[in-house]
């Protein structure tokens, strides 16, 4: 598996944040993604990139989940749709092809790489989905994983 350190600039987004359990993760992402697309359509806007999720406190039974799409600029949010940004900075990136339930070893390898390279990971994990389980078989899913990283030297 290949890992790459990249520099990202701040990215405006529309998102919905919630608490979630692993047992209903995919259904929750689908439901919130649909709500976001309704918001885009109602406001005659289009996302400028693919769906992403952000996770924090993932080791807990109920964790923080953010589901969103990148936008071309900052727009006012409405209701539970928030306009925010994904922070710029240094990220460790990898692409994974396969089912979502096979991502855990990828994360373990990424955290090992971070430790071996005298870095530490931030508190949020990002996944970008280049296709969907609604469109392709699980074996053909393509997910980009981004972990914010910081040097500890």
Secondary structure, DSSP 8 states (H G I E B T S, - for coil): ---EEEEE--EEEEEEEEEEEGGGHHHHHHHHHHHHHHHHHHTT---SS-EEEEEESTTSSEEEEEEEEE-SS----BTTBEEEEE--EEEEEEEEES-GGG-HHHHHHHHHHHHHTTEEEEEEEEEEESS-TTTS-GGG-EEEEEEEEEE--
